[in-house]
Amino acid sequence: MTNSKSDGNTRDLENTIKRMSEVSAQILKAGSDGDEVAVRIGVDQLRQLRSDLHAVDKKYRAFFDTRPDKERAQISEMLALYDKSADFCQAWTQRYREIAPVKILLELPDGPGGVIDMTLPMVWDWRTDIVAFSDRSNRRMVESMLSRGQKRAIVYCTELVEENLRVEGATYIDSAGDINNYFASLMTPGQLIIFDKIIDSIDETDDEKQEVYDELIKKIETAYERALVNRNTVRAFGNMWLSQGVENLPFIAQQPSFMHLASIINNLPFVIISPGPSLDKNIKYLKRIKNKAILLAPAQSVKALQKESIVPDIVMIADPCDLLYMLDGVDMTEVKAILIGVSCHPEVYRRYKEKIISFNVNGPIDRWISDVFNDHHPLGACGSVSSMAFLLAGQMRCDPIILVGQDLAFADGKQYSKGSVDGEVTVEFDEAAKTFNYSKVNPEFDELMKSVAGEYYGGGICTLPGYYGGTVNSKYDYVMFHDEFERIASGMKELAKPSKLLNCTEGGAFIEGFEHIPLISAIEDLEKSEASDLDRNEIFNQVYKSVDKRDRLTRIHKVLTETQSSLKVSLALATDCHALALKVEKARTTKEQLSEREHELMRELKKSNFISIAIQKEISNIIRMNASATTLKQNLDISKQLYQLVLREIKKLQPYVLNSLKEVKKLITEYNLQNKTNKI
């Protein structure tokens, strides 16, 4: 049935269907023989195969529609066998459901296995999907799940479990920090099942302790949702972040980064001015606070401030897309700094190169740039520029930290302040369907939203607790941002000397961990304080003077030189591997020679994570296909696909690296001419 002209993806699809048919036949035979062990093995294999089938890109699923009648008849026959086994599998997995409660089943010899049979979805990836148990869960359940091939299993605990009491192979977590770190480490999170939520196997727990478990479950679900968003964002923008980060290096080398800013303005009062609709209520009062606090505004808020003759000290940009339209026509002369992500759009760096202060937006993805400068402030990714600003303010120990315009909700058909750059955008609700859409959008907003969310970028309506009580209408990404604010605030409360956190939005959502007071009250408190007025010029002069340009240029030159060398070697190795794979197919060389060369390529690629960031989804797909390959030819086809991907990405990245290296060399020459006694 194999077609010589089909590529690795269609062959993978064909092999998956064929394997599903074979496993289905084995299940039916084992069932008729009464072999429970063999049925379970087959059902678990079918779960994985179904997951593999779901992972195949939709464009390849139509391949068989174009095949000759004989091939389609063979496929139909295989699918019919699969359908027949599916009915049996459904009945078999639920065989214990009506016999006894789960608590009693778990006491039986095969109880844990039977409970897993009836609970686990029929589409399951044993490698990437995640199961969560609690320290109250039946230990044999955890052991049974791991024995069946589960790779990602966590046990959440209300208190530390001694090492000798843990189930080997499971990850034990007992704090919010552990939960966040675990999910942040997953580049490819799959499904999540929390067993305590879906089976009644837990003895009664006192209300106070149950609240602790419920809170841990909520944190797990939130961290998991964040991991999914990060995964999807990396897949969508990873290539852009990487190329733009490399392109920005010459600018980053000459200017301060967040660690320089943090060392100068720590402990100062800090105001984050977001563009929510409530900003219209109290924006006028911000003039009075100008000499008492550092004012930071996301780019979306700047035009609203300009209309009130208010100049923020810092304008912040975290999005990698081109947001320059938000600053067009704005007088930026008095703005002291543009706080910008290292992977943001290069045009922003070019326009404001003398005001740039760079920071790590995307956690592990941007970390390679932080590592270049030995910057100890690499940050975890936040979903919004405002929650990221709050995280930064917390790291700088600013006190107090004041939120303005941080609605996280709709108000009177608006998502943004009327004075902001997108203030004319209107939100229209369908109360019956619980959805919303946008109207009166400007071309720039429309283009930006489509680049992030696709052609139709409305969404579902949800609610958050209101600033003044009750609830307010919001949207799902705002709920995630709301959780980020509360999570960061909770962490800050644990500090020896926590900062005062003030939500002065006067509308929108209530944010746990903040004191909710009018902005004018916060301003009056600052005016009563004994602190001297801030000398902004002196503060930011110190920030810019603290940069060791010689050191930063030296470090950037070194990393770009090494990267260029590594890419060149990787290009040659990938080319050799591809040629060797063709020779192995024709029996002109051995598989061992190819494997040796491939190991060299993998070692070279591991010297940096550039390629893996750029093609994360494709690499995951190749790993999945390789796991299901059954012949040498299939392995070789998949390997060639990997080599071609590597070659493609290297050729795309090399110009950025070469151009930045050329620019840095030019900057070093200029520096040496100006500093003859302190040359690089």
LORO-457888 format. One record per residue (C-alpha): residue in one letter; residue number from 1; x, y, z. Coordinates in steps of 0.1 Angstrom, whole numbers. Layout:
<nodes>
["a", NUM, [X, Y, Z]] ...
</nodes>
This chain:
<nodes>
["m", 1, [0, 0, 0]] ["t", 2, [30, 23, 5]] ["n", 3, [33, 49, -22]] ["s", 4, [69, 58, -32]] ["k", 5, [59, 95, -38]] ["s", 6, [43, 101, -4]] ["d", 7, [64, 119, 21]] ["g", 8, [73, 110, 57]] ["n", 9, [41, 125, 71]] ["t", 10, [18, 106, 49]] ["r", 11, [38, 74, 54]] ["d", 12, [35, 80, 92]] ["l", 13, [-2, 84, 88]] ["e", 14, [-4, 52, 68]] ["n", 15, [17, 33, 93]] ["t", 16, [-4, 46, 122]] ["i", 17, [-36, 34, 106]] ["k", 18, [-21, 0, 97]] ["r", 19, [-7, -4, 133]] ["m", 20, [-41, 5, 147]] ["s", 21, [-57, -22, 126]] ["e", 22, [-31, -48, 138]] ["v", 23, [-35, -38, 175]] ["s", 24, [-73, -39, 171]] ["a", 25, [-71, -75, 158]] ["q", 26, [-48, -85, 187]] ["i", 27, [-73, -69, 212]] ["l", 28, [-102, -88, 198]] ["k", 29, [-83, -121, 199]] ["a", 30, [-71, -115, 234]] ["g", 31, [-107, -107, 244]] ["s", 32, [-120, -139, 229]] ["d", 33, [-92, -158, 247]] ["g", 34, [-100, -141, 280]] ["d", 35, [-65, -128, 283]] ["e", 36, [-70, -96, 304]] ["v", 37, [-33, -87, 304]] ["a", 38, [-30, -88, 266]] ["v", 39, [-62, -68, 262]] ["r", 40, [-49, -41, 286]] ["i", 41, [-16, -39, 267]] ["g", 42, [-34, -36, 234]] ["v", 43, [-58, -9, 247]] ["d", 44, [-29, 11, 261]] ["q", 45, [-12, 8, 227]] ["l", 46, [-43, 19, 209]] ["r", 47, [-46, 50, 232]] ["q", 48, [-11, 60, 221]] ["l", 49, [-18, 53, 184]] ["r", 50, [-50, 74, 186]] ["s", 51, [-29, 102, 201]] ["d", 52, [-4, 99, 173]] ["l", 53, [-32, 100, 148]] ["h", 54, [-46, 133, 163]] ["a", 55, [-10, 147, 161]] ["v", 56, [-9, 143, 123]] ["d", 57, [-14, 176, 106]] ["k", 58, [-49, 178, 91]] ["k", 59, [-35, 185, 56]] ["y", 60, [-20, 150, 55]] ["r", 61, [-53, 133, 65]] ["a", 62, [-68, 140, 31]] ["f", 63, [-39, 121, 14]] ["f", 64, [-58, 88, 11]] ["d", 65, [-88, 105, -6]] ["t", 66, [-66, 108, -37]] ["r", 67, [-55, 72, -37]] ["p", 68, [-66, 45, -61]] ["d", 69, [-97, 24, -53]] ["k", 70, [-77, -6, -42]] ["e", 71, [-57, 13, -16]] ["r", 72, [-89, 31, -3]] ["a", 73, [-106, -3, 0]] ["q", 74, [-76, -16, 21]] ["i", 75, [-78, 15, 43]] ["s", 76, [-116, 10, 47]] ["e", 77, [-110, -26, 57]] ["m", 78, [-85, -16, 84]] ["l", 79, [-107, 12, 97]] ["a", 80, [-136, -12, 99]] ["l", 81, [-115, -36, 121]] ["y", 82, [-106, -7, 143]] ["d", 83, [-142, 4, 146]] ["k", 84, [-152, -32, 157]] ["s", 85, [-125, -32, 184]] ["a", 86, [-134, 3, 195]] ["d", 87, [-168, -9, 207]] ["f", 88, [-152, -38, 225]] ["c", 89, [-126, -15, 241]] ["q", 90, [-153, 8, 254]] ["a", 91, [-172, -20, 270]] ["w", 92, [-140, -36, 284]] ["t", 93, [-126, -5, 300]] ["q", 94, [-159, 2, 318]] ["r", 95, [-163, -35, 330]] ["y", 96, [-159, -26, 367]] ["r", 97, [-178, 6, 367]] ["e", 98, [-211, -8, 380]] ["i", 99, [-196, -36, 401]] ["a", 100, [-184, -16, 431]] ["p", 101, [-174, 19, 442]] ["v", 102, [-139, 30, 434]] ["k", 103, [-127, 28, 470]] ["i", 104, [-137, -9, 472]] ["l", 105, [-122, -16, 437]] ["l", 106, [-88, -2, 448]] ["e", 107, [-86, -28, 475]] ["l", 108, [-88, -57, 450]] ["p", 109, [-55, -71, 435]] ["d", 110, [-62, -56, 400]] ["g", 111, [-82, -27, 414]] ["p", 112, [-58, 1, 405]] ["g", 113, [-54, -12, 370]] ["g", 114, [-91, -15, 365]] ["v", 115, [-98, 20, 378]] ["i", 116, [-71, 34, 354]] ["d", 117, [-87, 14, 326]] ["m", 118, [-121, 31, 331]] ["t", 119, [-108, 65, 338]] ["l", 120, [-80, 72, 313]] ["p", 121, [-92, 88, 280]] ["m", 122, [-90, 66, 249]] ["v", 123, [-67, 92, 233]] ["w", 124, [-36, 93, 255]] ["d", 125, [1, 100, 249]] ["w", 126, [21, 82, 275]] ["r", 127, [51, 104, 268]] ["t", 128, [37, 139, 270]] ["d", 129, [3, 137, 288]] ["i", 130, [3, 144, 325]] ["v", 131, [-13, 127, 354]] ["a", 132, [-16, 143, 388]] ["f", 133, [-22, 124, 421]] ["s", 134, [-22, 137, 456]] ["d", 135, [-5, 124, 487]] ["r", 136, [-40, 110, 496]] ["s", 137, [-42, 90, 464]] ["n", 138, [-38, 52, 465]] ["r", 139, [-1, 45, 461]] ["r", 140, [-8, 15, 440]] ["m", 141, [-26, 37, 415]] ["v", 142, [6, 58, 410]] ["e", 143, [27, 26, 407]] ["s", 144, [3, 11, 382]] ["m", 145, [2, 42, 360]] ["l", 146, [40, 43, 359]] ["s", 147, [43, 6, 352]] ["r", 148, [22, 11, 321]] ["g", 149, [46, 35, 306]] ["q", 150, [35, 69, 320]] ["k", 151, [64, 94, 318]] ["r", 152, [49, 124, 334]] ["a", 153, [33, 118, 368]] ["i", 154, [31, 143, 397]] ["v", 155, [21, 139, 433]] ["y", 156, [9, 172, 450]] ["c", 157, [14, 172, 487]] ["t", 158, [2, 193, 516]] ["e", 159, [35, 186, 534]] ["l", 160, [69, 173, 524]] ["v", 161, [71, 135, 518]] ["e", 162, [103, 118, 528]] ["e", 163, [124, 105, 499]] ["n", 164, [121, 68, 510]] ["l", 165, [83, 71, 510]] ["r", 166, [80, 84, 475]] ["v", 167, [71, 63, 444]] ["e", 168, [101, 61, 421]] ["g", 169, [94, 79, 388]] ["a", 170, [69, 104, 401]] ["t", 171, [76, 141, 407]] ["y", 172, [65, 153, 442]] ["i", 173, [55, 189, 445]] ["d", 174, [44, 206, 478]] ["s", 175, [44, 244, 470]] ["a", 176, [32, 269, 444]] ["g", 177, [68, 274, 434]] ["d", 178, [73, 237, 427]] ["i", 179, [41, 236, 406]] ["n", 180, [51, 266, 385]] ["n", 181, [86, 254, 380]] ["y", 182, [74, 219, 369]] ["f", 183, [50, 232, 343]] ["a", 184, [73, 259, 331]] ["s", 185, [99, 232, 323]] ["l", 186, [75, 214, 299]] ["m", 187, [82, 225, 264]] ["t", 188, [55, 201, 251]] ["p", 189, [27, 197, 276]] ["g", 190, [0, 173, 266]] ["q", 191, [-34, 165, 283]] ["l", 192, [-37, 168, 321]] ["i", 193, [-58, 145, 343]] ["i", 194, [-61, 152, 381]] ["f", 195, [-73, 118, 394]] ["d", 196, [-87, 132, 427]] ["k", 197, [-112, 153, 407]] ["i", 198, [-126, 125, 385]] ["i", 199, [-127, 95, 408]] ["d", 200, [-142, 92, 443]] ["s", 201, [-113, 74, 460]] ["i", 202, [-105, 98, 489]] ["d", 203, [-116, 94, 524]] ["e", 204, [-133, 123, 541]] ["t", 205, [-109, 152, 548]] ["d", 206, [-115, 181, 573]] ["d", 207, [-127, 213, 556]] ["e", 208, [-95, 232, 564]] ["k", 209, [-72, 206, 548]] ["q", 210, [-96, 201, 519]] ["e", 211, [-92, 238, 511]] ["v", 212, [-54, 233, 509]] ["y", 213, [-59, 205, 484]] ["d", 214, [-84, 225, 464]] ["e", 215, [-60, 254, 463]] ["l", 216, [-32, 231, 450]] ["i", 217, [-55, 218, 423]] ["k", 218, [-63, 253, 412]] ["k", 219, [-26, 262, 411]] ["i", 220, [-19, 231, 390]] ["e", 221, [-47, 239, 365]] ["t", 222, [-36, 275, 362]] ["a", 223, [1, 265, 357]] ["y", 224, [-9, 239, 332]] ["e", 225, [-30, 265, 312]] ["r", 226, [-1, 288, 313]] ["a", 227, [22, 261, 299]] ["l", 228, [-2, 254, 271]] ["v", 229, [-3, 291, 262]] ["n", 230, [35, 293, 263]] ["r", 231, [38, 262, 241]] ["n", 232, [14, 276, 215]] ["t", 233, [31, 310, 217]] ["v", 234, [66, 295, 211]] ["r", 235, [53, 275, 182]] ["a", 236, [37, 306, 167]] ["f", 237, [65, 331, 174]] ["g", 238, [96, 311, 184]] ["n", 239, [113, 317, 150]] ["m", 240, [104, 354, 151]] ["w", 241, [118, 358, 187]] ["l", 242, [150, 341, 177]] ["s", 243, [158, 360, 146]] ["q", 244, [148, 394, 161]] ["g", 245, [168, 387, 193]] ["v", 246, [199, 381, 172]] ["e", 247, [192, 412, 151]] ["n", 248, [188, 433, 182]] ["l", 249, [222, 422, 198]] ["p", 250, [242, 452, 185]] ["f", 251, [217, 476, 202]] ["i", 252, [215, 455, 234]] ["a", 253, [253, 455, 237]] ["q", 254, [254, 493, 239]] ["q", 255, [226, 500, 263]] ["p", 256, [216, 490, 298]] ["s", 257, [196, 459, 306]] ["f", 258, [171, 453, 334]] ["m", 259, [198, 445, 359]] ["h", 260, [212, 481, 356]] ["l", 261, [177, 496, 361]] ["a", 262, [170, 473, 391]] ["s", 263, [202, 484, 408]] ["i", 264, [193, 521, 406]] ["i", 265, [155, 524, 412]] ["n", 266, [150, 497, 438]] ["n", 267, [127, 506, 466]] ["l", 268, [112, 537, 448]] ["p", 269, [75, 542, 445]] ["f", 270, [63, 527, 412]] ["v", 271, [31, 533, 392]] ["i", 272, [20, 510, 363]] ["i", 273, [-4, 529, 340]] ["s", 274, [-24, 504, 320]] ["p", 275, [-49, 513, 292]] ["g", 276, [-81, 498, 307]] ["p", 277, [-114, 518, 304]] ["s", 278, [-112, 530, 340]] ["l", 279, [-81, 550, 332]] ["d", 280, [-105, 577, 319]] ["k", 281, [-118, 582, 355]] ["n", 282, [-86, 592, 372]] ["i", 283, [-59, 598, 346]] ["k", 284, [-59, 636, 354]] ["y", 285, [-46, 629, 389]] ["l", 286, [-14, 614, 377]] ["k", 287, [1, 648, 372]] ["r", 288, [3, 652, 409]] ["i", 289, [23, 620, 414]] ["k", 290, [50, 629, 389]] ["n", 291, [76, 639, 414]] ["k", 292, [69, 612, 439]] ["a", 293, [71, 579, 419]] ["i", 294, [85, 563, 387]] ["l", 295, [57, 562, 361]] ["l", 296, [57, 532, 337]] ["a", 297, [32, 530, 308]] ["p", 298, [28, 502, 282]] ["a", 299, [29, 516, 247]] ["q", 300, [-9, 513, 245]] ["s", 301, [-14, 539, 272]] ["v", 302, [11, 566, 260]] ["k", 303, [-13, 585, 237]] ["a", 304, [-39, 587, 265]] ["l", 305, [-12, 602, 288]] ["q", 306, [0, 627, 261]] ["k", 307, [-36, 640, 257]] ["e", 308, [-34, 649, 295]] ["s", 309, [2, 664, 291]] ["i", 310, [16, 635, 313]] ["v", 311, [49, 620, 303]] ["p", 312, [58, 586, 317]] ["d", 313, [93, 579, 327]] ["i", 314, [93, 545, 312]] ["v", 315, [74, 532, 281]] ["m", 316, [73, 494, 281]] ["i", 317, [70, 470, 251]] ["a", 318, [70, 432, 255]] ["d", 319, [53, 420, 223]] ["p", 320, [75, 408, 194]] ["c", 321, [51, 422, 168]] ["d", 322, [55, 457, 153]] ["l", 323, [38, 481, 178]] ["l", 324, [53, 513, 165]] ["y", 325, [19, 525, 154]] ["m", 326, [11, 529, 191]] ["l", 327, [39, 556, 194]] ["d", 328, [34, 573, 160]] ["g", 329, [29, 610, 166]] ["v", 330, [39, 608, 202]] ["d", 331, [66, 632, 215]] ["m", 332, [90, 609, 232]] ["t", 333, [116, 635, 240]] ["e", 334, [110, 636, 278]] ["v", 335, [105, 599, 281]] ["k", 336, [136, 586, 300]] ["a", 337, [136, 550, 288]] ["i", 338, [120, 524, 265]] ["l", 339, [119, 492, 285]] ["i", 340, [118, 466, 258]] ["g", 341, [120, 428, 254]] ["v", 342, [152, 415, 239]] ["s", 343, [133, 398, 211]] ["c", 344, [109, 427, 203]] ["h", 345, [107, 443, 169]] ["p", 346, [140, 456, 156]] ["e", 347, [124, 488, 143]] ["v", 348, [116, 499, 179]] ["y", 349, [153, 494, 188]] ["r", 350, [164, 515, 158]] ["r", 351, [140, 543, 164]] ["y", 352, [148, 547, 201]] ["k", 353, [183, 532, 203]] ["e", 354, [195, 559, 228]] ["k", 355, [167, 552, 253]] ["i", 356, [167, 514, 252]] ["i", 357, [168, 493, 284]] ["s", 358, [163, 456, 274]] ["f", 359, [149, 427, 295]] ["n", 360, [140, 391, 292]] ["v", 361, [104, 387, 282]] ["n", 362, [100, 350, 274]] ["g", 363, [117, 332, 302]] ["p", 364, [138, 302, 289]] ["i", 365, [135, 313, 253]] ["d", 366, [152, 347, 259]] ["r", 367, [175, 333, 285]] ["w", 368, [204, 328, 261]] ["i", 369, [207, 366, 258]] ["s", 370, [206, 370, 296]] ["d", 371, [233, 344, 299]] ["v", 372, [255, 363, 275]] ["f", 373, [257, 392, 300]] ["n", 374, [257, 370, 332]] ["d", 375, [224, 387, 340]] ["h", 376, [209, 372, 371]] ["h", 377, [175, 386, 364]] ["p", 378, [161, 363, 338]] ["l", 379, [123, 363, 342]] ["g", 380, [95, 338, 337]] ["a", 381, [71, 347, 309]] ["c", 382, [39, 367, 318]] ["g", 383, [9, 369, 295]] ["s", 384, [5, 407, 295]] ["v", 385, [29, 436, 295]] ["s", 386, [12, 450, 326]] ["s", 387, [16, 418, 346]] ["m", 388, [52, 416, 334]] ["a", 389, [57, 452, 346]] ["f", 390, [43, 442, 380]] ["l", 391, [68, 413, 381]] ["l", 392, [96, 437, 373]] ["a", 393, [86, 462, 399]] ["g", 394, [85, 434, 425]] ["q", 395, [120, 422, 415]] ["m", 396, [131, 458, 421]] ["r", 397, [114, 458, 455]] ["c", 398, [96, 491, 445]] ["d", 399, [74, 503, 473]] ["p", 400, [45, 511, 470]] ["i", 401, [35, 495, 436]] ["i", 402, [4, 512, 423]] ["l", 403, [-19, 499, 395]] ["v", 404, [-39, 524, 374]] ["g", 405, [-62, 514, 345]] ["q", 406, [-57, 477, 352]] ["d", 407, [-94, 467, 346]] ["l", 408, [-89, 432, 333]] ["a", 409, [-125, 436, 322]] ["f", 410, [-149, 453, 298]] ["a", 411, [-168, 484, 307]] ["d", 412, [-196, 501, 288]] ["g", 413, [-186, 482, 256]] ["k", 414, [-150, 492, 258]] ["q", 415, [-118, 473, 264]] ["y", 416, [-95, 503, 264]] ["s", 417, [-94, 538, 276]] ["k", 418, [-110, 562, 252]] ["g", 419, [-78, 582, 250]] ["s", 420, [-55, 552, 243]] ["v", 421, [-43, 543, 208]] ["d", 422, [-70, 517, 203]] ["g", 423, [-96, 536, 223]] ["e", 424, [-122, 537, 195]] ["v", 425, [-124, 499, 194]] ["t", 426, [-158, 488, 206]] ["v", 427, [-168, 454, 221]] ["e", 428, [-201, 439, 211]] ["f", 429, [-217, 411, 232]] ["d", 430, [-239, 382, 224]] ["e", 431, [-253, 375, 258]] ["a", 432, [-271, 343, 247]] ["a", 433, [-240, 327, 233]] ["k", 434, [-217, 342, 259]] ["t", 435, [-194, 356, 233]] ["f", 436, [-180, 389, 222]] ["n", 437, [-166, 405, 191]] ["y", 438, [-150, 438, 181]] ["s", 439, [-161, 466, 159]] ["k", 440, [-147, 500, 149]] ["v", 441, [-113, 485, 147]] ["n", 442, [-84, 504, 131]] ["p", 443, [-62, 486, 105]] ["e", 444, [-32, 483, 128]] ["f", 445, [-53, 467, 156]] ["d", 446, [-69, 444, 131]] ["e", 447, [-35, 433, 117]] ["l", 448, [-20, 428, 152]] ["m", 449, [-50, 407, 165]] ["k", 450, [-50, 385, 134]] ["s", 451, [-13, 379, 137]] ["v", 452, [-19, 366, 173]] ["a", 453, [-53, 350, 173]] ["g", 454, [-62, 344, 136]] ["e", 455, [-88, 357, 113]] ["y", 456, [-116, 358, 139]] ["y", 457, [-104, 371, 171]] ["g", 458, [-135, 375, 193]] ["g", 459, [-140, 351, 221]] ["g", 460, [-160, 338, 250]] ["i", 461, [-173, 360, 279]] ["c", 462, [-164, 350, 314]] ["t", 463, [-165, 368, 348]] ["l", 464, [-141, 380, 375]] ["p", 465, [-148, 394, 409]] ["g", 466, [-155, 431, 407]] ["y", 467, [-135, 459, 422]] ["y", 468, [-166, 472, 440]] ["g", 469, [-181, 437, 446]] ["g", 470, [-202, 415, 424]] ["t", 471, [-187, 403, 391]] ["v", 472, [-175, 420, 359]] ["n", 473, [-175, 407, 323]] ["s", 474, [-141, 397, 312]] ["k", 475, [-124, 373, 287]] ["y", 476, [-103, 342, 291]] ["d", 477, [-68, 357, 286]] ["y", 478, [-77, 384, 311]] ["v", 479, [-85, 357, 336]] ["m", 480, [-50, 343, 331]] ["f", 481, [-35, 377, 336]] ["h", 482, [-56, 382, 367]] ["d", 483, [-42, 350, 381]] ["e", 484, [-7, 362, 373]] ["f", 485, [-12, 394, 393]] ["e", 486, [-26, 374, 422]] ["r", 487, [2, 348, 420]] ["i", 488, [30, 375, 419]] ["a", 489, [13, 394, 447]] ["s", 490, [11, 362, 468]] ["g", 491, [48, 356, 463]] ["m", 492, [57, 392, 473]] ["k", 493, [38, 389, 505]] ["e", 494, [62, 361, 516]] ["l", 495, [92, 386, 515]] ["a", 496, [108, 397, 547]] ["k", 497, [97, 433, 539]] ["p", 498, [68, 431, 514]] ["s", 499, [59, 461, 493]] ["k", 500, [26, 478, 497]] ["l", 501, [4, 469, 467]] ["l", 502, [-23, 493, 458]] ["n", 503, [-49, 488, 431]] ["c", 504, [-61, 523, 422]] ["t", 505, [-79, 513, 390]] ["e", 506, [-113, 523, 405]] ["g", 507, [-131, 498, 383]] ["g", 508, [-128, 465, 366]] ["a", 509, [-117, 434, 386]] ["f", 510, [-108, 429, 422]] ["i", 511, [-72, 416, 426]] ["e", 512, [-65, 395, 457]] ["g", 513, [-33, 407, 475]] ["f", 514, [-39, 444, 467]] ["e", 515, [-54, 472, 488]] ["h", 516, [-81, 488, 467]] ["i", 517, [-82, 525, 472]] ["p", 518, [-89, 557, 451]] ["l", 519, [-58, 570, 432]] ["i", 520, [-62, 604, 449]] ["s", 521, [-58, 587, 483]] ["a", 522, [-26, 570, 472]] ["i", 523, [-12, 603, 459]] ["e", 524, [-20, 621, 491]] ["d", 525, [-2, 594, 511]] ["l", 526, [29, 599, 489]] ["e", 527, [27, 637, 492]] ["k", 528, [26, 633, 530]] ["s", 529, [57, 611, 530]] ["e", 530, [91, 625, 540]] ["a", 531, [108, 613, 509]] ["s", 532, [124, 639, 487]] ["d", 533, [111, 646, 452]] ["l", 534, [127, 623, 426]] ["d", 535, [154, 637, 404]] ["r", 536, [145, 618, 373]] ["n", 537, [174, 630, 352]] ["e", 538, [199, 619, 378]] ["i", 539, [182, 585, 383]] ["f", 540, [183, 576, 347]] ["n", 541, [217, 591, 340]] ["q", 542, [230, 567, 367]] ["v", 543, [213, 538, 349]] ["y", 544, [229, 546, 315]] ["k", 545, [263, 554, 330]] ["s", 546, [264, 521, 348]] ["v", 547, [268, 502, 315]] ["d", 548, [302, 487, 308]] ["k", 549, [300, 490, 270]] ["r", 550, [335, 474, 266]] ["d", 551, [324, 443, 285]] ["r", 552, [291, 440, 267]] ["l", 553, [306, 444, 232]] ["t", 554, [332, 418, 241]] ["r", 555, [306, 393, 253]] ["i", 556, [283, 398, 222]] ["h", 557, [313, 395, 198]] ["k", 558, [323, 362, 215]] ["v", 559, [288, 346, 214]] ["l", 560, [281, 357, 178]] ["t", 561, [315, 344, 167]] ["e", 562, [309, 310, 184]] ["t", 563, [273, 309, 171]] ["q", 564, [284, 315, 135]] ["s", 565, [311, 288, 138]] ["s", 566, [286, 264, 153]] ["l", 567, [260, 271, 126]] ["k", 568, [287, 266, 99]] ["v", 569, [298, 232, 114]] ["s", 570, [261, 222, 118]] ["l", 571, [253, 231, 82]] ["a", 572, [282, 209, 70]] ["l", 573, [272, 180, 93]] ["a", 574, [235, 181, 83]] ["t", 575, [246, 181, 47]] ["d", 576, [268, 151, 53]] ["c", 577, [241, 133, 72]] ["h", 578, [216, 138, 44]] ["a", 579, [240, 125, 18]] ["l", 580, [249, 95, 40]] ["a", 581, [212, 87, 45]] ["l", 582, [208, 85, 7]] ["k", 583, [239, 62, 5]] ["v", 584, [225, 39, 32]] ["e", 585, [193, 36, 12]] ["k", 586, [214, 24, -17]] ["a", 587, [236, 2, 5]] ["r", 588, [267, 23, -3]] ["t", 589, [276, 29, 33]] ["t", 590, [265, 16, 67]] ["k", 591, [239, 28, 92]] ["e", 592, [266, 30, 118]] ["q", 593, [285, 56, 98]] ["l", 594, [254, 77, 95]] ["s", 595, [246, 73, 133]] ["e", 596, [281, 84, 142]] ["r", 597, [278, 115, 120]] ["e", 598, [243, 122, 133]] ["h", 599, [256, 121, 169]] ["e", 600, [282, 148, 159]] ["l", 601, [254, 169, 145]] ["m", 602, [233, 166, 177]] ["r", 603, [262, 175, 199]] ["e", 604, [269, 206, 178]] ["l", 605, [232, 216, 178]] ["k", 606, [231, 213, 216]] ["k", 607, [258, 240, 220]] ["s", 608, [229, 264, 216]] ["n", 609, [191, 260, 216]] ["f", 610, [186, 281, 185]] ["i", 611, [174, 254, 162]] ["s", 612, [152, 237, 187]] ["i", 613, [135, 270, 195]] ["a", 614, [129, 278, 158]] ["i", 615, [114, 244, 149]] ["q", 616, [100, 230, 182]] ["k", 617, [68, 217, 167]] ["e", 618, [85, 201, 138]] ["i", 619, [111, 184, 160]] ["s", 620, [83, 171, 182]] ["n", 621, [66, 157, 152]] ["i", 622, [98, 140, 140]] ["i", 623, [104, 124, 174]] ["r", 624, [68, 111, 173]] ["m", 625, [72, 97, 138]] ["n", 626, [105, 81, 146]] ["a", 627, [90, 63, 176]] ["s", 628, [65, 46, 153]] ["a", 629, [88, 38, 124]] ["t", 630, [91, 0, 118]] ["t", 631, [116, -3, 89]] ["l", 632, [150, 11, 80]] ["k", 633, [136, 30, 51]] ["q", 634, [110, 47, 74]] ["n", 635, [138, 57, 98]] ["l", 636, [159, 70, 70]] ["d", 637, [130, 91, 56]] ["i", 638, [124, 106, 90]] ["s", 639, [161, 113, 95]] ["k", 640, [163, 130, 61]] ["q", 641, [133, 152, 71]] ["l", 642, [151, 163, 103]] ["y", 643, [183, 171, 83]] ["q", 644, [163, 192, 58]] ["l", 645, [147, 211, 87]] ["v", 646, [181, 218, 102]] ["l", 647, [195, 229, 69]] ["r", 648, [165, 252, 63]] ["e", 649, [167, 269, 97]] ["i", 650, [205, 273, 96]] ["k", 651, [202, 290, 62]] ["k", 652, [175, 313, 76]] ["l", 653, [195, 322, 108]] ["q", 654, [229, 327, 93]] ["p", 655, [222, 361, 77]] ["y", 656, [210, 375, 110]] ["v", 657, [241, 362, 128]] ["l", 658, [265, 375, 101]] ["n", 659, [249, 409, 99]] ["s", 660, [249, 414, 137]] ["l", 661, [285, 401, 139]] ["k", 662, [295, 426, 112]] ["e", 663, [277, 454, 131]] ["v", 664, [293, 445, 164]] ["k", 665, [328, 445, 148]] ["k", 666, [321, 480, 135]] ["l", 667, [310, 491, 170]] ["i", 668, [342, 476, 185]] ["t", 669, [363, 495, 160]] ["e", 670, [345, 528, 168]] ["y", 671, [349, 521, 206]] ["n", 672, [386, 515, 202]] ["l", 673, [391, 547, 183]] ["q", 674, [373, 566, 211]] ["n", 675, [391, 548, 239]] ["k", 676, [427, 543, 229]] ["t", 677, [438, 534, 264]] ["n", 678, [411, 508, 270]] ["k", 679, [407, 489, 237]] ["i", 680, [387, 457, 232]] 
</nodes>
